[in-house]
Amino acid sequence: MTELQRYLAEEVAEDHADGLISRREALRRLGFLGLGGAAAASLLAGFLAEAAKATMRAPSRAPAAISPTAEDVLVAARPTREIVFKGPGDRKLMGSWAAAAKPRGGVLVIHENRGLNDSIRAIAGRLAGSGYSALAIDLLSAEGGTGSFEDEFEAMSALGAAPESRLIADLKAGVTEVRRRLPQKKVAAIGFCFGGGMTWRLLAARESRLAAAVPFYGPFPEGGSLAGSKAAVLGIYAELDSRVNASRAAARAALRRAELRHQIVTYPGVDHAFFNPTSSRHDAAAAAAAYRRMLAWFGTHVASA
């Protein structure tokens, strides 16, 4: 099992331990990822045991209150449209493009482990409304696109089976496409969960064309080096997301070794996927604060007049 496949399997096990899905459903999803019955049962049991220990250790508390500001009033999202663009070799890549009225820069948006869905498209539209034209790439383009799967967990399995080298090559092609559409503008990359991990991997693949990157609660690759990157990195984490937070120190160390401008922010009292409004872990106040911080980061490192 690859590192990415292990991460996807652990996402399923964590959802089960948090009571979000039944054991039967968890086993079904792990089956899509290629885990046999014994291995899947062992993984679920381990996560249940860890969750029980964490509950005993942790004091009960509510998420920290974050006062709303005028900036929390959402700007009108710009429309997205489906596009096809040139990928590595003769392959075609798919994505959703949202054009800002007066773009200050561009953003490559990397989806979660369910592929390119409406929630991710909405982020691209929201970014465009905030002044940054955005391309939400579909990393399942080679399989016919996310929409070709009847079950979103079949899409997850396909992502887990895809060679990491192909995923990175597709992301680099996405950077190329944003730059083609926005000549003379700087480009950033953001990603969520699986996409946050892929954002780190894109930086570790010596992608030097990014001015900034914002991985949201994404695992840092084992042994990853950020040498060769020039991006200013804002790492977003959730206090209760112990699984992803286990690689936070490694990410910070790699950023320091590469001498990249960076900031690591951990939002208190919230869990993995707190930014996703379709998730049961969504926290509106923390998500709004994270969005404001990301826009401020782009304003410093990406925006042009």
C-alpha positions in Angstrom: 0.0 0.0 0.0 1.4 3.4 -1.0 1.5 6.4 1.4 -1.4 8.0 -0.4 -3.5 4.8 -0.3 -2.7 4.4 3.4 -3.9 8.0 4.0 -7.2 7.4 2.2 -7.8 4.2 4.2 -7.1 6.0 7.4 -9.6 8.7 6.4 -12.3 6.0 6.2 -11.2 4.5 9.5 -11.3 7.9 11.2 -14.8 8.6 9.9 -15.9 5.3 11.4 -14.2 6.0 14.7 -15.9 9.4 14.8 -19.3 7.8 14.3 -19.8 9.3 10.9 -20.2 6.0 9.0 -21.2 2.4 10.1 -18.8 -0.5 10.3 -20.4 -2.0 7.3 -20.0 1.1 5.2 -16.4 1.5 6.4 -15.6 -2.1 5.4 -17.2 -1.5 2.0 -15.2 1.7 1.4 -12.0 0.0 2.5 -12.8 -2.8 0.1 -12.8 -0.3 -2.7 -9.2 0.6 -1.6 -8.1 -3.0 -1.8 -8.1 -3.9 1.9 -9.1 -7.5 2.7 -11.5 -8.3 5.5 -8.8 -9.0 8.2 -6.7 -6.0 7.4 -9.7 -3.7 7.2 -11.1 -5.0 10.5 -7.7 -4.5 12.2 -7.4 -0.9 10.9 -10.9 0.0 12.2 -10.2 -1.6 15.6 -7.0 0.4 15.9 -8.7 3.7 15.2 -11.6 2.9 17.6 -9.1 2.2 20.3 -7.2 5.4 19.7 -10.5 7.4 19.6 -11.5 5.9 23.0 -8.1 6.9 24.5 -8.3 10.4 23.1 -11.8 10.8 24.6 -10.6 9.9 28.0 -7.6 12.2 27.8 -9.2 15.3 26.3 -11.3 17.7 28.3 -14.7 18.5 26.9 -14.8 21.9 25.3 -16.6 23.7 22.5 -14.8 25.2 19.5 -13.3 28.6 20.3 -15.6 31.5 19.4 -14.4 33.6 16.5 -16.0 37.0 16.2 -17.5 37.7 12.8 -16.3 40.8 10.9 -17.6 42.7 7.9 -15.1 40.6 5.8 -17.2 37.5 6.6 -20.0 38.7 4.3 -19.4 36.6 1.3 -18.7 38.3 -2.0 -20.8 37.1 -4.9 -19.2 33.9 -6.3 -18.3 34.0 -10.0 -19.7 31.3 -12.3 -17.6 28.3 -13.1 -17.5 26.4 -16.4 -16.1 23.1 -17.3 -13.0 23.1 -19.5 -10.6 20.7 -21.1 -6.9 21.6 -21.4 -3.6 20.1 -22.4 -2.1 17.6 -20.0 1.2 15.6 -20.2 1.8 14.0 -23.5 -1.4 13.7 -25.6 -3.7 13.4 -22.5 -6.5 15.9 -22.0 -7.3 17.2 -18.5 -10.6 18.4 -17.2 -11.4 21.0 -14.6 -13.7 23.9 -13.7 -12.6 27.4 -14.4 -13.9 30.5 -12.6 -12.7 33.9 -14.0 -12.4 36.9 -11.8 -13.7 40.2 -13.2 -10.3 41.9 -12.6 -7.9 39.1 -11.7 -5.2 39.9 -9.1 -3.7 36.4 -9.6 -4.6 32.8 -10.2 -5.2 29.8 -8.0 -5.0 26.0 -8.7 -7.6 24.3 -6.5 -6.9 20.7 -5.6 -9.9 18.6 -4.5 -10.4 16.2 -1.6 -10.4 12.4 -1.9 -13.9 12.3 -3.5 -12.6 14.0 -6.7 -13.9 17.2 -8.3 -17.4 17.9 -6.9 -19.7 20.9 -6.5 -18.2 21.8 -3.2 -14.8 22.3 -4.7 -16.2 24.1 -7.8 -17.9 26.5 -5.3 -14.5 27.3 -3.8 -13.2 28.2 -7.3 -16.2 30.4 -7.8 -15.7 32.1 -4.4 -12.0 32.7 -5.1 -12.9 34.3 -8.4 -15.4 36.5 -6.6 -12.6 37.6 -4.3 -10.4 38.6 -7.2 -8.4 35.4 -8.0 -9.3 33.4 -11.1 -9.3 29.7 -10.2 -8.9 26.4 -11.8 -10.3 23.4 -9.9 -8.5 20.5 -11.5 -10.0 17.0 -11.9 -7.2 14.5 -11.0 -9.4 11.7 -12.3 -9.3 13.0 -15.8 -7.4 9.9 -17.0 -10.3 7.7 -15.8 -12.9 9.8 -17.6 -13.4 12.4 -14.8 -15.0 12.3 -11.4 -18.5 12.3 -12.9 -17.9 9.0 -14.6 -18.0 7.1 -11.3 -21.4 6.1 -9.9 -20.1 5.9 -6.3 -17.8 8.6 -4.9 -15.9 6.0 -3.0 -15.1 4.3 -6.3 -13.6 7.7 -7.2 -11.6 7.5 -4.0 -10.3 4.1 -4.9 -9.3 5.3 -8.3 -7.3 8.2 -6.8 -5.6 5.8 -4.5 -4.6 3.5 -7.4 -3.3 6.4 -9.6 0.5 6.7 -9.7 1.7 9.6 -7.7 3.9 10.6 -10.6 0.9 11.0 -12.8 -1.0 13.1 -10.3 2.0 15.4 -9.9 2.4 15.7 -13.6 -1.3 16.7 -14.0 -1.0 19.3 -11.2 2.0 20.8 -13.0 0.0 20.9 -16.2 -2.7 22.7 -14.1 -0.2 25.4 -13.1 0.8 25.8 -16.7 -2.9 26.2 -17.7 -3.5 28.9 -15.1 -0.4 30.7 -16.2 -1.5 30.5 -19.8 -4.8 32.0 -19.0 -3.3 34.7 -16.8 -0.1 35.9 -18.4 2.0 38.2 -16.1 0.0 37.1 -13.0 1.3 35.1 -10.1 -0.1 31.7 -9.3 -0.9 29.9 -6.0 -2.1 26.4 -5.2 -4.5 25.3 -2.5 -5.8 21.9 -1.5 -8.0 20.2 1.1 -7.5 16.9 2.9 -6.1 14.6 0.1 -5.6 17.8 -1.9 -3.7 19.4 1.0 -1.4 16.5 0.9 -1.0 16.8 -2.9 -0.2 20.5 -2.4 2.7 19.5 -0.2 3.7 16.9 -2.8 3.6 19.5 -5.6 5.9 21.7 -3.7 8.2 18.8 -2.9 8.3 18.0 -6.7 10.3 21.2 -7.1 7.5 23.2 -8.7 9.1 26.6 -8.6 6.4 28.6 -10.5 4.1 28.9 -7.5 4.2 32.2 -5.6 2.2 30.8 -2.7 0.6 27.6 -1.4 -2.1 26.9 1.2 -2.5 23.3 2.2 -5.5 22.7 4.3 -5.0 19.9 6.8 -2.9 17.9 4.4 -0.4 15.2 5.4 3.2 16.1 4.7 5.0 13.4 2.7 7.4 11.2 4.5 10.9 12.4 4.0 9.7 15.3 1.8 12.0 18.1 0.9 10.9 21.5 -0.2 14.2 22.5 -1.8 13.6 24.1 -5.1 10.2 25.6 -4.2 9.8 29.4 -4.0 6.3 29.5 -2.6 5.2 31.4 0.5 3.4 28.7 2.4 0.4 29.1 4.7 -0.3 25.7 6.4 -3.8 25.4 7.8 -4.4 22.8 10.5 -7.2 21.8 12.9 -6.5 21.2 16.6 -8.4 18.0 16.9 -7.0 16.5 13.7 -4.3 14.4 15.4 -3.7 12.1 12.5 -2.7 14.9 10.1 -1.1 17.0 12.8 1.4 14.2 13.4 3.2 15.4 10.3 3.0 19.1 11.1 6.4 19.3 12.8 8.0 17.7 9.7 6.3 20.2 7.5 7.6 23.1 9.6 11.1 21.7 9.6 11.1 21.3 5.8 9.9 24.8 5.4 12.7 26.1 7.6 15.3 24.0 5.8 14.2 25.3 2.5 14.1 28.9 3.9 10.6 29.5 2.6 8.4 32.2 4.0 5.8 30.4 5.9 3.1 30.5 8.6 1.6 27.5 10.3 -1.9 28.1 11.8 -3.8 25.6 13.9 -7.5 26.5 14.5 -8.6 25.6 18.1 -11.4 23.3 18.9 -12.1 22.1 15.3 -11.4 18.9 13.4 -10.3 17.7 10.0 -12.4 19.0 7.1 -13.7 22.0 9.1 -13.6 24.2 6.0 -16.0 21.9 4.0 -19.6 23.0 4.4 -20.9 19.5 3.4 -18.9 17.8 6.2 -20.4 17.0 9.6 -17.1 18.5 11.0 -17.7 21.9 9.3 -17.2 24.9 11.6 -18.4 28.1 9.9 -16.6 30.6 12.1 -13.2 28.8 11.7 -13.8 28.4 8.0 -14.5 32.1 7.6 -11.4 33.0 9.6 -9.2 30.6 7.5 -10.6 32.1 4.3 -9.8 35.7 5.4 -6.3 34.6 6.4 -5.8 32.9 3.0 -6.9 36.0 1.2 -4.6 38.2 3.2 -1.8 35.7 2.4 -2.6 36.0 -1.3 -2.8 39.8 -1.0 0.8 39.8 0.2 2.4 37.1 -2.0 0.2 36.7 -5.1 -1.8 39.8 -5.9 -0.8 42.3 -8.6 -2.5 45.5 -9.6 
